[in-house]
Amino acid sequence: MNRQWKLYTNYREVMDDYGEVFMSDRDGSSEVYQGSPSTLHFRVNSSRPEVFDIVTTVLSDMHNWVELPADLGLKTTWNLLWTWSRPRVDYDRLLSWQRVNHYPHARHLTRKDLLARAIQRFQGLCERGKYDGYFDITPETFLLPQDYAKLVQAFRRKMGERNLWILKPASSSRGRGITVVDSLEDITYDQLVVAQSYIPKPMCLGGHKFDLRLYVLVTSFNPLEAWLYDEGFARVATRPFSSDDVSDKFVHLTNASIQRHNATTHELYGPLVGAAEDEAAGTKCTLQYLWKQLAKDRDVVKIREDIDGLILKSLVCAEDRIPHQACAFELFGYDVLLDEDARPWLLEVNASPSMARDTPLDKRVKESLIRDTVRLVDPKPYDRGAVADIFDRRLAATQQAPLARDLGALLPAGPPRVIGDAPAAP
């Protein structure tokens, strides 16, 4: 009885959104909404201008997409909702073919402390067996303050060699609050902090440290379905690598938000000199440019296969903490570092990766990323007027019309793609 009442309550709330605006008069017209009931509508809710601007620009340029009118009280009648932070939406009220760009519990993948615990859990399950080390995908990690004693032990095990650790606030992003230390006396914190062993010998590009910003689209966590975008960025430090001065962020921290403050970033530098305009800009180059440079003396195919495995393992570690949500998808920004042996290490996973378009290169890569994401997710057009009509009729009728017939009326372009099926060709 409680479940029936909840379903009925959700139904009435949905009808509040659809009935008044989209239910047609006898002559088939609506006095409130003058557009087509099947128009593909999007809504962008974000306090970040760069997110609102890029999503609105890309979708407005795509065929059939129109921003949802803001003055008709249409509420949740969009096909696609895109937000920067966690959306304020009741997923239980959504129709199964509507799409939202966040999973409700994705923080288990994107918060540094929660991801560290998830990975450690799988490392514990596999230790002392044939899969021991299989989930060693991040540098040695401790959470402070609770793991401080373990950190001290790990620090003392490395006495006699250069002992570098990187400290990151658990919930920060874009390089904020990150420090590199080489002494226990330098470890201070007034909030939850992740302490991670510093990779002492990173792979360098022309003598400069770099890391990778990869874009991973997850369309289902259960069953798991994820897509790695072919393009992305290598973020290159503006000063040559050296472990002598751990306080020099322009050597050790590759975040573009940090490196752009170096005075040399107004022109291409170091390993980026000679790159074409569509290959490098600011402190970044494209993945395709990076692979071309590395292919001169590295097995790029093997590197990319290892990165695929790292991403898959990270998702497996977090998937059981992120419940299935048919309406959700999410685009994550993976930060990955290659060491001198070409082994990839996961540094962190970012929710809502930066969509700033500071350079023509950003504009090309990120606009294509948004466009291809929407095409793959493929929110389906649906007849909003039919939603209200069919719901009312099916609730009142004692003999129901075949469900397939009603779904055909609701979804004129066909049902959404089934997880595991190949996406439609663009």
Salt bridges, closest charged atoms under 4 A:
GLU13 OE1 - ARG93 NE 3.54
ASP17 OD2 - ARG93 NH2 3.26
GLU50 OE2 - ARG174 NH2 3.77
ASP92 OD2 - LYS6 NZ 3.20
ASP113 OD1 - ARG111 NE 2.96
GLU127 OE2 - ARG128 NH2 3.61
GLU140 OE2 - ARG157 NH2 2.93
ASP147 OD2 - ARG117 NH1 3.27
ASP182 OD2 - ARG162 NH2 3.26
ASP211 OD2 - ARG235 NH2 2.90
GLU225 OE1 - ARG417 NH2 2.77
ASP248 OD2 - ARG239 NH1 2.96
GLU267 OE1 - HIS266 NE2 3.75
GLU279 OE2 - LYS292 NZ 2.76
ASP306 OD2 - LYS302 NZ 2.71
ASP320 OD1 - ARG121 NH2 3.09
GLU330 OE2 - HIS102 ND1 2.94
ASP335 OD1 - ARG213 NE 2.75
ASP335 OD2 - ARG235 NH2 3.28
GLU348 OE1 - LYS112 NZ 3.97
GLU348 OE1 - LYS168 NZ 3.67
ASP358 OD2 - ARG260 NH1 3.82
ASP362 OD1 - LYS284 NZ 2.60
ASP362 OD1 - LYS366 NZ 3.78
GLU367 OE2 - ARG357 NH1 2.68
GLU367 OE2 - LYS363 NZ 2.87
ASP372 OD1 - ARG375 NH1 3.84
ASP378 OD2 - LYS380 NZ 2.93
ASP406 OD1 - ARG393 NH2 2.79
ASP406 OD2 - ARG394 NH1 2.65
